[in-house]
Amino acid sequence: VNPVSLKLKTKAIGHVTVTVTGNGGCPVEGATVKAIKTGAIKISPKKVDTDGNGEAAFTITAKKKTGNAKVIFKAGKLKEKVPVKVTK
């Protein structure tokens, strides 16, 4: 997951790329990555399949409220958390 954390101002937009690799570090094409959010953020899309580079791109938008949020990305049995801090 890149970046591993985000700091956004209210109503700002950030981007996260999830890369899925298999044995030997080879990219996995067509793996479904789901995003589950908590807190004052929106995420789009909620799920996407990886491309030929094993990458899935997500857009995170901060709402009007400040505080801490997080996004959990899942691909099969793999799970990664990305903390998001929303400030004014």
ZICORGI-V743397 format. One record per pair of residues at least 12 apart in sequence whose C-alpha atoms are under 7 Angstrom apart, sorted by the first residue. I is the first residue (numbers start at 0). J is the second residue. Records with the same first field share a line. If there is no record, write none. Layout:
# ZICORGI-V743397
I->J  J
This chain:
# ZICORGI-V743397
0->15  16  17  18
1->15  16  17
2->15
3->81
4->81  82  83
5->82  83  84
6->83  84  85
7->61  84  85  86
8->61  85  86  87
9->61  62  63  64  65  85  86  87
10->60  61  62  63
11->60  61
12->58  59  60  61
13->58  59  60
14->57  58  59
15->56  57  58
16->54  55  56  57
17->54  55  56
18->53  54  55
19->53  54
20->53
26->52  53
27->53
28->49  50  51  52  53
29->48  49  50
30->48  49  74
31->46  47  48  49  74
32->46  47  48  55  72  73  74
33->45  46  47  72  73  74
34->46  70  71  72  73
35->70  71  72
36->69  70  71
37->68  69  70
38->67  68  69
39->61  62  64  68
40->59  60  61  62  68
41->59  60  61
42->57  58  59  60
43->57  58  59
44->57
61->85
65->85  86  87
66->84  85  86
67->83  84  85
68->82  83  84
69->81  82  83
70->82
